[in-house]
Amino acid sequence: MTIITDSDPSSKTSVLTTTEIQSARKSSYIWGFGFLFFDGFIYLAALYGAMISRNWWESIVYAVIAGFCTSGLLIIAHDACHQSLTPHRKLNRIIGTIAFLPALHAYSLWRHGHNFMHHLHTNQRGLDYVWEPLSLSEFRQLSGWGRIRYRFFRSYPGHYFYYVCEIWWKRRLIPRKRYLGKLKLEYWIDSGLVICWIIGLSTSLILIRSMNLGVSATAATEWPFAIGLGLVMPFMIGEMLMSNTEYMHHTHPRVHWYRTPVTNDWSTHQAQVSVHVRYPKPLDWLVHWIMDHTAHHIQPTIPLYQLENAQQLIDHRVKEVVSYQFSFRELWSIMRMCKLYDDEVGCWTDFKGNPTSAFRRSELKITEGSTAI
């Protein structure tokens, strides 16, 4: 199996030609900075608006806008972490570190969990831990509280809270030896930057709010308002959107999980386990084409502003790519079917172990004319 890392994109793919990959991987300072400044400016402006507004409902609207921008900045940081946002490696590191701050993510902790675990072991049980399903026997071995938590996170309202509880809190904020093994200095530095951001942003929000209202910065009534609407609410909205996005990326009745490393070629495996969710074009633009996910997994160094074209090529050539037009009805159907996963036969089941999807197949057909590299 060919392995892709952020610095070593695959040299073998049966989906995209060498010329197409080279074209798709062209990054741009203008586009990279453009998306950063667009989301960053609206984020800061929305925070300022939330703090100076004297109407609580206006402040909530501004906070919601800041929350959506938090999600957008996280996507930009994700691209920078893959070294695809701009042509400059060190600049990508700086941009990624900054863009991760509103979502309270430490850059190197994300890189470890996302680049080195998720991308190298996509949908492999025990290694790719984001939205990893349990088998019926594993579910029954959970404590009563554990089963309640699992059921909640696999429900429609509960799935929005999975990421902040199971991923962010455990693996994206503070380095923990249990999940990382050796604790590197950069983990602590990046985590420290996030803590400094929390302190600095909270202080700034309180000062802006109190100065605008003409009250003391120590006024007890302003602390909860400023921190709640300026820090907590945008953060939570961003995490809820990320939870929903990552669920749709790799969860579908036609997407399977594996106990052992997959022997298929790299692009074949990624095409089988990465979902293309089709959004309306304006929404696709607002979420920075993050749902063109098959293209991203086949070639992680394609910048977000080039993903749409690459995804169209893949959809045309690979007939069995999992792709669907987004609707809440479709999402509800997926969540109803994908509760537990039977590793022995390779299918999704309900909480009683009844199969809800087709059994796993190992072959993927590619249309004639696609070129192997």
C-alpha positions in Angstrom: 0.0 0.0 0.0 1.4 3.4 -0.9 1.5 5.8 2.0 0.7 9.5 1.7 2.0 12.0 4.2 1.8 15.8 4.2 5.3 16.0 2.8 5.3 12.9 0.6 2.2 12.7 -1.6 1.5 9.4 -3.2 3.5 8.7 -6.4 1.0 6.0 -7.4 -2.6 6.5 -8.1 -5.0 4.7 -10.5 -7.3 7.7 -10.6 -5.4 10.9 -11.5 -2.6 11.3 -14.0 0.7 12.8 -13.2 -0.2 15.9 -15.1 -3.5 16.2 -13.3 -1.9 15.8 -9.9 0.8 18.4 -10.7 -1.9 20.9 -11.9 -4.2 20.2 -8.9 -1.4 20.6 -6.4 -0.5 24.1 -7.5 -0.9 26.3 -4.4 -1.1 30.1 -4.4 -0.1 32.8 -1.9 -3.0 34.9 -3.2 -5.7 32.3 -2.6 -4.2 31.1 0.6 -4.0 34.5 2.2 -7.3 35.5 0.6 -9.2 32.8 2.4 -7.3 33.4 5.7 -8.1 37.2 5.6 -11.7 36.7 4.5 -12.5 34.3 7.4 -10.2 36.0 9.8 -11.7 39.5 9.2 -15.3 38.4 9.5 -14.4 36.4 12.6 -12.8 39.4 14.4 -15.5 41.8 13.2 -18.3 39.5 14.4 -16.6 39.2 17.9 -16.4 43.0 18.0 -20.0 43.3 17.0 -21.1 40.9 19.7 -19.2 42.8 22.3 -20.4 46.3 21.4 -24.1 45.5 20.7 -26.5 46.5 23.4 -29.2 44.0 22.2 -28.6 40.5 23.3 -30.1 38.9 20.2 -27.8 40.9 18.0 -24.9 39.7 20.0 -26.0 36.1 19.6 -26.3 36.6 15.8 -22.7 37.9 15.7 -21.5 35.0 17.9 -23.1 32.5 15.5 -21.3 34.2 12.6 -18.1 34.0 14.5 -18.8 30.3 15.1 -19.1 29.6 11.4 -15.9 31.5 10.7 -14.2 29.4 13.4 -15.1 26.3 11.4 -13.8 28.0 8.2 -10.5 28.9 9.9 -10.1 25.4 11.1 -10.5 24.1 7.5 -7.9 26.7 6.4 -5.5 25.5 9.2 -6.2 21.9 8.1 -5.0 22.8 4.6 -1.9 24.6 6.0 -1.1 21.5 8.1 -1.1 19.4 4.9 1.3 22.0 3.4 -1.1 22.7 0.6 -2.5 26.2 1.5 0.5 28.2 0.2 3.8 27.2 -1.5 5.9 28.0 1.5 6.3 25.3 4.2 7.2 27.6 7.2 4.5 30.0 6.2 2.0 27.2 6.2 3.1 26.3 9.7 2.6 29.9 10.9 -0.8 30.2 9.2 -2.0 26.9 10.5 -1.0 27.7 14.1 -2.9 31.0 14.0 -5.9 29.7 12.2 -6.3 26.8 14.6 -6.5 29.2 17.6 -10.3 30.2 17.4 -11.1 26.4 17.5 -8.7 26.0 20.4 -6.6 23.4 18.6 -2.9 22.9 19.0 -1.3 22.6 15.6 1.1 19.7 16.3 -1.6 17.7 18.2 -3.9 18.0 15.1 -1.0 17.0 12.8 -0.3 13.8 14.8 -4.0 12.7 15.0 -5.1 13.8 11.6 -2.1 13.6 9.2 -0.3 10.7 10.8 -3.2 8.6 12.1 -6.3 9.3 10.2 -4.8 9.7 6.7 -2.3 6.8 7.0 -4.9 4.4 8.6 -8.2 5.6 7.2 -11.1 3.5 8.6 -8.7 1.0 10.3 -10.1 -0.1 13.6 -7.8 0.8 16.6 -5.8 3.4 14.7 -8.3 5.8 13.0 -10.2 6.7 16.1 -12.5 9.6 14.9 -16.0 8.2 14.6 -14.7 4.7 14.9 -17.7 2.4 15.4 -18.0 -0.4 17.9 -19.0 -4.0 17.3 -22.0 -5.5 19.1 -19.7 -7.4 21.5 -17.7 -4.2 22.2 -20.9 -2.2 22.8 -22.2 -4.8 25.2 -19.0 -4.7 27.2 -19.4 -1.0 27.9 -20.7 0.2 31.2 -24.3 1.4 31.4 -23.1 5.0 31.2 -20.8 4.1 28.3 -23.7 2.6 26.3 -25.7 5.8 27.0 -22.9 8.0 25.7 -22.4 5.9 22.6 -26.1 5.8 21.8 -26.3 9.6 22.3 -23.3 10.3 20.1 -24.8 8.1 17.4 -28.1 10.0 17.5 -28.9 13.1 15.4 -28.7 15.7 18.2 -25.9 13.9 20.0 -23.6 13.6 17.0 -22.9 17.3 17.1 -21.3 16.9 20.6 -19.1 13.9 19.8 -16.1 15.8 18.5 -15.8 18.3 21.4 -16.2 15.5 24.0 -14.3 12.6 22.5 -11.7 14.2 20.2 -11.0 17.9 21.1 -10.9 17.5 24.9 -8.9 14.3 24.9 -6.5 14.8 21.9 -6.5 18.4 20.5 -5.8 20.7 23.4 -3.4 19.3 26.0 -0.8 16.6 25.0 -1.4 13.3 26.8 1.0 10.4 26.8 -1.8 7.9 26.7 -2.7 9.1 23.2 0.7 10.4 21.9 3.3 8.1 23.4 6.4 10.3 23.6 5.5 13.9 24.5 7.5 16.3 22.2 8.4 19.9 23.1 6.4 21.2 20.2 3.2 19.7 21.6 3.6 21.7 24.8 4.6 24.9 22.9 1.5 24.6 20.6 -0.7 23.8 23.5 0.7 26.7 25.5 -0.1 29.1 22.6 -3.7 28.0 22.7 -3.9 28.6 26.5 -2.4 32.1 25.9 -4.9 32.7 23.2 -7.8 31.8 25.6 -6.4 34.2 28.2 -5.7 37.0 25.8 -9.0 36.7 23.9 -11.0 36.5 27.1 -9.3 39.6 28.6 -9.8 41.5 25.3 -13.4 40.7 25.1 -14.1 41.7 28.7 -12.3 45.1 28.1 -14.1 45.8 24.9 -17.5 45.0 26.4 -16.9 47.0 29.6 -15.4 50.1 27.8 -18.4 50.1 25.4 -20.9 50.0 28.2 -18.9 52.3 30.5 -18.7 49.9 33.3 -15.8 48.4 35.2 -14.0 45.5 33.6 -14.4 43.6 36.9 -18.2 43.9 36.7 -19.5 40.4 37.5 -22.3 40.7 35.0 -20.0 41.3 32.0 -17.6 38.4 32.5 -20.1 35.6 31.6 -21.5 37.6 28.7 -18.2 38.5 27.1 -16.6 35.0 27.5 -19.8 33.2 26.8 -20.7 35.0 23.5 -17.1 35.8 22.4 -15.2 32.6 23.3 -17.4 29.7 24.2 -20.3 30.1 21.8 -18.2 30.5 18.6 -16.0 27.7 19.7 -18.9 25.3 20.4 -20.5 26.1 17.0 -17.2 25.5 15.3 -16.8 22.1 17.1 -20.4 21.1 16.3 -19.9 21.8 12.7 -16.6 19.9 12.7 -18.3 16.9 14.4 -21.0 16.8 11.7 -18.5 17.2 8.9 -16.2 14.5 10.1 -19.1 12.2 10.6 -20.3 12.6 7.0 -16.7 12.2 5.7 -16.4 8.5 6.5 -19.7 7.2 7.7 -22.2 5.7 5.2 -23.8 2.3 4.7 -21.5 1.7 1.7 -18.4 2.8 3.6 -16.6 0.0 5.6 -14.1 -0.4 8.4 -11.2 -2.8 8.6 -9.4 -4.7 11.4 -6.2 -5.1 9.4 -4.3 -2.9 7.0 -5.9 -2.8 3.6 -3.9 -4.4 0.8 -5.6 -2.4 -2.0 -3.6 0.3 -3.7 -3.8 3.6 -1.9 -6.2 5.5 -4.2 -8.6 2.5 -4.4 -8.9 2.3 -0.6 -9.3 6.0 -0.1 -12.0 6.1 -2.8 -13.9 3.4 -1.0 -13.9 4.9 2.4 -14.1 8.7 1.8 -17.5 10.2 1.0 -18.2 13.0 -1.4 -21.2 14.9 0.0 -22.6 17.3 -2.7 -23.6 20.7 -1.3 -25.2 23.6 -3.3 -22.3 25.6 -4.8 -22.7 28.7 -2.6 -22.6 26.5 0.5 -19.7 24.4 -0.9 -17.7 27.7 -1.3 -18.5 28.8 2.3 -17.3 25.5 3.7 -14.2 25.7 1.4 -15.0 22.5 -0.5 -14.3 20.4 2.6 -16.9 17.9 1.4 -15.0 17.0 -1.8 -13.4 14.6 0.5 -12.5 11.7 -1.8 -10.1 14.0 -3.7 -8.6 15.2 -0.5 -7.9 11.7 0.7 -6.5 10.4 -2.6 -4.1 13.4 -2.7 -4.0 15.4 0.6 -1.7 18.1 -0.9 -4.4 19.4 -3.2 -5.3 22.9 -1.8 -8.9 23.5 -0.9 -9.4 25.9 -3.8 -8.4 23.1 -6.3 -10.5 20.3 -4.8 -13.6 20.8 -6.8 -12.0 20.0 -10.2 -10.1 17.0 -8.8 -13.3 15.6 -7.3 -15.2 15.9 -10.6 -12.5 13.9 -12.3 -12.6 11.2 -9.6 -16.4 11.0 -9.7 -16.3 10.6 -13.5 -13.8 7.8 -13.4 -14.6 5.8 -10.3 -18.2 4.6 -10.5 -18.3 3.3 -7.0 -17.3 6.4 -5.1 -19.8 7.0 -2.4 -21.4 10.3 -3.4 -24.8 11.8 -2.5 -26.6 15.2 -2.5 -26.9 16.5 1.0 -30.3 16.6 2.7 -31.2 16.2 6.3 -33.4 13.3 5.4 -30.4 11.5 3.9 -28.3 12.3 6.9 -31.0 11.0 9.2 -31.2 7.8 7.1 -27.4 7.3 7.4 -27.5 7.8 11.1 -30.3 5.3 11.5 -28.4 2.6 9.7 -24.9 3.2 11.0 -24.9 2.3 14.7 -22.5 -0.6 15.1 -20.2 -2.4 12.7 -19.8 -6.2 12.4 -16.1 -6.8 11.6 -16.6 -10.5 10.8 -18.9 -10.0 7.9 -18.1 -6.4 7.2 -21.5 -4.6 7.5 -23.2 -2.0 9.6 -25.8 -3.1 12.1 -28.4 -1.7 14.5 -27.9 -1.9 18.3 -29.3 -5.5 18.2 -26.8 -6.7 15.7 -29.2 -6.8 12.8 -27.4 -6.0 9.5 -28.4 -2.6 8.0 -26.0 -2.5 5.0 -24.5 -4.7 2.3 -21.5 -6.8 3.2 -18.0 -5.5 2.4 -16.6 -6.0 -1.0 -12.9 -5.6 -1.8 -12.9 -4.7 -5.4 -13.5 -1.2 -6.9 -14.1 -0.7 -10.6 -12.5 2.2 -12.5 -13.8 3.3 -15.8 -11.7 2.7 -18.9 -9.4 5.6 -19.8 -8.2 6.4 -16.3 -4.5 6.3 -16.2 -2.3 4.5 -13.6 0.9 6.2 -12.5 
